[in-house]
């Protein structure tokens, strides 16, 4: 199965039509994606895999990528950059990814109570990156309420 994503740079003109020479089409193969995943997993079979799908999987479609990899062996979860990316994936993937970790690598810092509630609501795993944030995380009791990564 191939999924086609197109991007057109549009010039402002009277008819707002794209210039055919500026069109870029990326063909993505679920088979190639899964084979690449398995090739890496084979190199580190005892490690949990965390494919990064931040920035809409670098423009390739985060939900599509996650759906292709959701049931692969060794999958620990998916990595995103922001809380909104995590919320978006949790909502779009729905119940089929209910038990799949979504790790937020930079959007959860600096740590606040509000971010804790957001992570709790959407079942997001914050990556705690500093002593200050770790102290706030513990002081507010989030270590008893959320999964987290150091």
C-alpha positions as CSV (number, residue, x, y, z in Angstrom):
1,X,0.0,0.0,0.0
2,X,1.3,3.4,-0.9
3,X,0.1,6.7,0.5
4,X,0.6,9.8,-1.5
5,X,1.3,13.1,0.1
6,X,1.5,16.2,-2.0
7,X,2.8,19.6,-1.2
8,X,2.3,22.5,-3.6
9,X,3.9,25.9,-3.2
10,X,1.2,28.3,-4.4
11,X,2.0,31.7,-5.8
12,X,-0.5,34.5,-5.2
13,X,-2.2,35.0,-8.5
14,X,-5.6,35.7,-9.8
15,X,-6.7,32.0,-10.0
16,X,-4.5,30.7,-7.2
17,X,-3.3,27.7,-9.3
18,X,-0.1,25.9,-8.5
19,X,2.8,26.0,-10.9
20,X,3.2,22.4,-12.1
21,X,7.0,22.7,-11.9
22,X,6.9,23.3,-8.2
23,X,4.8,20.3,-7.2
24,X,6.5,17.7,-4.9
25,X,5.0,14.3,-4.4
26,X,6.3,11.8,-1.8
27,X,5.3,8.2,-2.1
28,X,5.5,6.4,1.2
29,X,5.5,2.6,1.5
30,X,4.2,0.9,4.6
31,X,6.3,-2.1,3.7
32,X,9.5,0.0,3.5
33,X,8.7,1.7,6.7
34,X,8.1,-1.6,8.5
35,X,11.2,-3.2,7.0
36,X,13.3,-0.2,8.2
37,X,11.8,-0.5,11.6
38,X,12.6,-4.3,11.7
39,X,16.2,-3.7,10.5
40,X,16.8,-1.4,13.5
41,X,15.0,-3.6,15.9
42,X,17.1,-6.6,14.8
43,X,20.3,-4.6,15.7
44,X,18.9,-3.9,19.3
45,X,16.4,-6.6,20.0
46,X,16.4,-6.1,23.7
47,X,15.7,-2.4,23.5
48,X,12.2,-0.9,23.3
49,X,11.8,1.1,20.1
50,X,10.5,4.7,20.2
51,X,10.0,6.0,16.7
52,X,10.0,9.8,16.6
53,X,6.9,11.2,14.9
54,X,7.2,14.8,15.9
55,X,6.3,17.5,13.4
56,X,3.7,15.3,11.7
57,X,6.4,12.6,11.3
58,X,8.6,15.2,9.6
59,X,5.8,16.0,7.2
60,X,5.0,12.3,6.3
61,X,1.8,11.9,8.3
62,X,2.2,11.1,12.0
63,X,-1.1,9.1,12.3
64,X,-0.3,7.1,9.1
65,X,3.2,6.3,10.4
66,X,1.9,5.3,13.8
67,X,-0.8,3.1,12.3
68,X,1.9,1.3,10.2
69,X,4.1,0.6,13.3
70,X,1.5,0.2,16.1
71,X,1.8,-3.6,16.3
72,X,5.5,-4.0,15.5
73,X,7.6,-6.2,17.8
74,X,9.6,-4.3,20.4
75,X,7.6,-1.1,20.1
76,X,7.7,0.9,23.4
77,X,5.9,3.9,22.2
78,X,6.1,7.0,20.0
79,X,8.0,10.2,20.6
80,X,6.7,13.6,20.0
81,X,8.1,17.1,20.7
82,X,5.1,18.9,22.1
83,X,2.1,18.3,24.3
84,X,-0.3,19.2,21.4
85,X,1.4,16.6,19.2
86,X,0.8,14.0,21.9
87,X,-2.8,15.1,22.4
88,X,-3.4,15.0,18.6
89,X,-2.0,11.4,18.3
90,X,-3.9,10.2,21.4
91,X,-7.1,11.5,19.9
92,X,-6.5,10.3,16.4
93,X,-5.2,6.8,17.2
94,X,-8.0,6.2,19.7
95,X,-8.6,2.9,21.5
96,X,-6.2,0.9,19.3
97,X,-3.3,2.8,20.9
98,X,-4.7,3.0,24.4
99,X,-1.8,1.2,26.0
100,X,0.9,2.6,23.7
101,X,3.2,5.2,25.4
102,X,3.4,8.6,23.9
103,X,6.6,10.3,25.1
104,X,6.8,14.1,25.1
105,X,10.4,15.0,24.7
106,X,10.5,18.8,25.0
107,X,7.1,20.2,25.4
108,X,6.7,19.2,29.1
109,X,9.4,21.5,30.4
110,X,9.5,23.6,32.3
111,X,7.3,21.4,34.4
112,X,4.1,22.9,35.8
113,X,1.0,21.6,37.5
114,X,-1.0,22.5,34.4
115,X,1.2,20.4,32.2
116,X,0.8,17.5,34.7
117,X,-3.0,17.7,34.3
118,X,-2.7,17.8,30.5
119,X,-0.4,14.7,30.5
120,X,-2.8,12.9,32.9
121,X,-5.8,13.8,30.7
122,X,-4.3,12.5,27.5
123,X,-2.1,9.7,29.0
124,X,1.1,11.3,27.9
125,X,4.5,10.4,29.3
126,X,6.7,13.5,29.9
127,X,10.4,13.2,29.6
128,X,11.9,15.1,32.5
129,X,15.2,16.7,31.5
130,X,16.4,18.8,34.4
131,X,16.9,18.7,38.1
132,X,14.6,21.6,38.6
133,X,11.8,20.0,36.6
134,X,12.4,16.7,38.4
135,X,12.1,18.4,41.8
136,X,8.8,20.1,40.8
137,X,7.5,16.8,39.4
138,X,8.2,15.0,42.6
139,X,7.2,17.8,44.9
140,X,3.8,18.0,43.2
141,X,3.4,14.2,43.5
142,X,3.2,13.5,39.8
143,X,5.5,10.4,40.1
144,X,2.6,8.7,41.8
145,X,0.1,9.7,39.0
146,X,2.0,9.5,35.7
147,X,4.5,7.4,33.9
148,X,7.6,9.3,33.2
149,X,11.1,9.0,31.7
150,X,14.3,10.5,32.9
